[in-house]
Amino acid sequence: MLRFLNCSALACCIALSGCVNTSGKALFDSVANGDLPAVRAILAGGSNPNVTADTGATPLMVAALDGHIEIARALLAKGANVNAAASDGQTALMWTVENGDHCEAMKALIDRGADVNAKAMDGETALIKASREGYSDSVQALIMNGADVNSKATDGETALVAASEDGDHDDVVKHLLSAGADVNAAMSDGTTALMAAGYGGNLRVVRLLLNGGANANSRTIDGDTAVVAALRRGPGAAEVVPLLTVAMNKR
């Protein structure tokens, strides 16, 4: 199964080119190249906008991947299924955050009925993916359009846990907390957002989570706390551990 992460739409299209018929290949190629006139001409000639590769990927997904908004609109106008899912369960909406923060493309898909709470096979939603990458604008757009901030992936990860792994994502953490994210939600192994932030040595995020009511005494199924997580990682521990220790003693 192909997984298109951090690749250009053109590279993805090349990977797909042997999986579709001639007209389908031409459509995929034109979408990947950002060639709107060619896409319109191919569609006007009767090409199926919902043609799929053997991975289940569609031209709309490729358009979403590189933020080709007008091409996405052209495909949708010809009947492209905005909620079609590839074999890994990912939809075009999810693809908007796989290769950059294509918030405007995301909004265009939402305007045409994209399901903001659709889940991939791993249970991840577009919000979880956008939160992990720190895409603040996309996170806000998804929340404003009804994304479930407490939705969990199959391993129990939430958008807040995903966002807390990186110290540069404090804006996303703020948005999620303001929208009602459960600050103490735990993954299947007991990992919480505070533990993820502690492990990353993310002082700003740790402070945000503690101020939001995070329990510094929570433990994983192995008995680890956020302090233990911070000490295991090393970087940032000198600042994070004292803060976490004080929080533990307050309980």
C-alpha positions in Angstrom: 0.0 0.0 0.0 1.4 3.4 -0.9 1.3 6.0 1.7 1.8 9.5 0.4 3.5 11.5 3.1 5.7 14.4 2.6 5.9 13.9 -1.2 5.0 16.2 -4.1 1.7 15.5 -5.9 3.8 14.9 -9.1 5.7 12.1 -7.4 2.5 10.6 -6.2 1.0 10.8 -9.6 4.0 9.0 -11.1 3.5 6.3 -8.6 -0.1 6.1 -9.6 0.4 6.3 -13.4 0.6 2.5 -13.9 -2.5 1.9 -12.0 -5.1 3.6 -14.1 -6.2 3.7 -17.7 -5.0 6.2 -20.3 -7.6 8.8 -19.7 -7.3 8.4 -16.0 -3.5 8.7 -16.2 -3.9 11.9 -18.2 -6.2 13.3 -15.5 -4.0 12.4 -12.6 -0.9 13.8 -14.4 -2.7 17.1 -15.2 -4.0 17.4 -11.6 -0.5 16.8 -10.2 1.0 19.3 -12.6 -1.5 21.9 -11.5 -2.7 22.3 -15.1 -6.2 23.6 -14.7 -7.0 24.1 -18.4 -5.9 20.5 -19.2 -8.0 19.2 -16.3 -11.0 21.0 -17.5 -10.5 19.8 -21.1 -10.1 16.2 -19.9 -13.2 16.4 -17.8 -15.2 18.0 -20.6 -14.2 15.0 -22.8 -16.0 12.7 -20.4 -13.2 11.5 -18.2 -14.4 10.1 -14.9 -13.5 12.5 -12.0 -13.8 9.6 -9.6 -11.2 7.3 -11.4 -9.1 5.5 -8.8 -5.7 4.0 -8.6 -5.3 0.6 -7.1 -4.6 2.4 -3.8 -8.0 3.9 -4.0 -6.5 7.4 -4.5 -8.6 9.8 -6.6 -7.7 12.9 -8.6 -9.4 15.0 -5.9 -7.0 13.7 -3.3 -4.0 14.6 -5.5 -5.4 18.1 -5.9 -5.8 18.4 -2.2 -2.3 17.2 -1.5 -0.7 20.2 -3.1 -3.5 22.7 -2.5 -4.8 23.0 -6.1 -8.0 24.7 -5.1 -9.4 25.6 -8.5 -8.6 22.1 -9.8 -10.4 20.6 -6.8 -13.4 22.8 -7.5 -13.4 21.8 -11.2 -13.4 18.1 -10.2 -16.1 18.6 -7.6 -18.2 20.5 -10.2 -18.0 17.4 -12.4 -19.1 15.1 -9.7 -16.0 14.1 -7.8 -16.9 12.4 -4.5 -15.6 14.7 -1.8 -15.8 11.9 0.8 -14.2 9.1 -1.2 -11.7 7.1 0.8 -8.5 5.5 -0.4 -7.6 1.9 0.7 -6.1 3.3 3.9 -9.3 5.2 4.7 -7.8 8.6 4.0 -10.0 11.2 2.3 -9.2 14.2 0.3 -9.7 16.4 3.4 -6.9 14.4 5.2 -4.6 14.9 2.2 -4.8 18.6 2.5 -2.5 18.4 5.6 -0.2 15.6 4.3 2.1 17.8 2.3 1.8 21.3 3.9 -1.0 23.4 5.4 -3.4 23.8 2.6 -6.1 25.4 4.6 -7.9 27.1 1.7 -8.2 23.8 -0.1 -9.5 22.3 3.1 -12.2 25.0 3.3 -13.2 24.4 -0.3 -13.7 20.7 0.5 -15.7 21.4 3.6 -17.9 23.8 1.7 -18.8 20.9 -0.6 -19.7 18.6 2.3 -16.4 17.0 3.3 -16.9 14.9 6.5 -14.6 16.6 9.1 -14.9 13.6 11.4 -14.1 10.9 8.8 -11.5 8.4 10.1 -8.7 6.6 8.3 -8.1 2.9 8.9 -5.8 3.9 11.8 -8.6 5.9 13.3 -7.0 9.3 12.7 -9.1 12.2 11.6 -8.0 15.3 9.7 -7.9 17.2 13.0 -5.5 14.7 14.6 -3.2 14.9 11.5 -3.3 18.7 11.3 -2.7 19.0 15.1 0.4 16.8 14.9 1.9 19.0 12.2 1.0 22.2 14.0 -1.2 23.6 11.3 -3.0 26.2 13.3 -5.2 27.6 10.5 -6.4 24.2 9.5 -7.0 23.2 13.1 -9.1 26.3 13.6 -11.1 25.7 10.3 -11.8 22.1 11.3 -12.9 23.0 14.8 -15.2 25.8 13.5 -16.8 23.3 11.2 -17.6 20.7 13.8 -14.5 18.5 14.1 -14.6 16.4 17.3 -11.7 17.5 19.4 -11.8 14.4 21.5 -12.0 11.9 18.7 -9.5 9.1 19.2 -7.3 7.1 16.8 -7.2 3.3 17.2 -4.3 3.6 19.6 -6.2 6.2 21.6 -4.3 9.2 20.5 -6.3 12.5 20.4 -5.5 15.7 18.6 -4.3 17.2 21.9 -1.8 14.4 22.5 -0.6 14.7 18.9 -0.1 18.4 19.2 1.7 18.2 22.5 4.5 16.2 21.1 6.1 19.3 19.6 7.0 22.4 21.5 6.3 24.7 18.6 2.6 23.7 18.5 1.5 25.8 21.5 -1.0 27.7 19.4 -2.7 24.5 18.3 -2.8 23.3 21.9 -4.5 26.6 22.9 -7.1 26.1 20.1 -7.9 22.6 21.2 -8.1 23.4 24.9 -10.4 26.3 24.1 -12.6 24.0 22.1 -13.0 21.6 25.0 -10.3 19.0 24.4 -10.0 16.6 27.3 -6.7 17.6 28.8 -6.4 14.2 30.6 -7.5 11.9 27.8 -5.1 9.0 27.6 -3.9 6.7 24.8 -4.3 2.9 25.1 -1.0 2.7 26.9 -1.9 5.5 29.3 0.0 8.3 27.6 -1.5 11.7 28.1 -0.8 15.0 26.4 1.2 16.1 29.4 3.4 13.0 29.2 3.9 13.7 25.5 4.9 17.3 26.2 7.2 16.2 29.0 8.9 13.7 26.8 9.5 16.4 24.3 10.7 18.9 26.9 8.1 21.3 25.7 8.0 23.9 28.4 5.3 26.2 26.9 3.0 23.3 26.2 3.5 21.8 29.6 2.5 25.1 31.2 -0.6 25.3 28.9 -1.7 21.8 29.8 -1.1 22.3 33.6 -3.0 25.5 33.5 -5.8 23.6 31.7 -6.1 21.1 34.5 -3.7 18.3 33.4 -3.0 15.7 36.1 0.7 15.5 36.6 0.2 12.3 38.7 -1.3 10.3 35.8 0.6 7.2 35.0 0.9 5.0 31.9 0.1 1.2 32.2 3.9 0.8 33.0 3.6 3.3 35.8 5.4 6.2 34.2 4.5 9.8 34.9 5.2 12.9 32.9 8.3 13.5 35.0 9.6 10.0 34.1 8.9 10.7 30.4 10.8 14.0 30.6 13.8 12.4 32.3 13.9 9.6 29.7 14.1 12.1 26.8 16.7 14.4 28.3 16.5 17.6 26.3 14.4 20.2 28.1 14.2 18.1 31.3 16.1 20.8 33.3 13.2 23.2 32.8 10.2 20.8 32.6 10.9 18.4 35.5 10.8 21.1 38.3 7.5 22.4 36.9 6.0 18.9 36.7 7.3 18.0 40.2 5.7 21.1 41.8 2.4 20.2 40.0 2.6 16.6 41.3 3.0 17.8 44.9 0.0 20.1 44.6 -2.3 17.1 44.2 
